[in-house]
Amino acid sequence: MMYYKEYFKKTRLNGDDMNGIICIDGVVGAGKSTLGDILAKELGISLFEEPVLNNPILDKFYYDKKRYSFPLQIFFLNKRFKMIKEANLLDGCVMDRSIYGDVIFARMLMEDGDMAPEEFELYEELLHNMLEHLSPPKLMIYLESSVEGAVDKIGRRGRDYEKIVPRSYWESLNQNYESYFNSYNLSNILRINVDNVDIKENPQDRKWFVDTVKARLDEIKTGQTINK
């Protein structure tokens, strides 16, 4: 997908890393919320949760995508811009998804015909205008997951509106995430595959996850900016 390479060429951020902001991203079901909570507690910093539970549009979107795709993306974009401005006032925080990866879902909706090209162009222009006022995060953590692993976790958490989504959507989402993060160049990044680990229930896996993130943060602190 050449789009993301071109997208990052056009993306302009403002200056140095933001105030200790760590972003966690990955496909639906990868475990962002769980791992974000664990990491925030371990590091003693705040957690900014994804605006899903109090989202008045999300339920409606899954049942009528053409009607609600554009307002849903604007809702997320607005909330994420507000949250990252608030986060930058703190000494450090963990963000469950962020404005940096918001374009993935909007692009998919346009490609699937659920968002008009004109709506996507407006969305993308607004996104770039916002990003110009932001700096890179200190670290982006990408949770890699197979479609099978993500779908299994989605089924177990039991959200009704997610159960009606066809598998083809999750496959497309996974492909878009891989393409996006293969081109990602906004900040330091750490890729962690979560297919064969149970960080929520297994103390050893949890320790491995936390230690891996801490080691990457130490590398950044000492000036080692090689992405992994």
C-alpha positions, 0 to 999 in steps of 0.5 A: 500500500503506497498510500502510507509512504506518501502520507508520511512524506506529507506529515509535518510535526512540530519539534522535539518529542512530546513530554514523555508520551508513550503511545500503544497502537495495534489492531482491534483485539491486540490488547492495547487497553490491558497493556496500557494499564499495566505499563502506566501502573508500572511506570507510575504515569497516567493512562489516557484510554481510547474514547470508546465507552462514552462514544455516542456514534460507535454503536450506530456506525457498525449498523450503518457505516455509510451514514456514520463513518465521517462523523465517527472519524471526526469524533475520534480525531477531535477527542484524540487531539484534545487528549494529546494536548492534555497529555503534553501538560503532564510529565509522562503518560501512556495513550491507548491509541492516539492521533498519530494512527487515526488515519488508518481507519479513515483510509479504510472507510474510504477504500471500502466506499463507506466514506466519500473521497471528498469527506476523506480529503477534508478529514486528511486536511484537518488531520495534517493541520492538527499534526503540525501543532504536535511533536512526536511521541517519545515512543510508539509501541506497535502490538503486532497480532495475527488476524486469528489472535485478534478475532479470538480476543474480540470474541472473548470480550463479547461486544455485540457490535464487534461480533457482527463485523465480517472476518474480511474487515479484520483481515483488511485492518491487519494489512493496513496496520502492517503497511502503516507501521512498515512506513512509520517514521514519526518517532522511535518505535518498538514492535512487540508480537502478542500472539503467543503471550498472555500478558494479562494473566501470566506474570512472566509474560507481563514481566517480559513486556514491561522489561522490554519497554523499559529497555527501549526507553533506556536506549532512547534516554541514552541516545540509541534511536534505532527502531525495532 
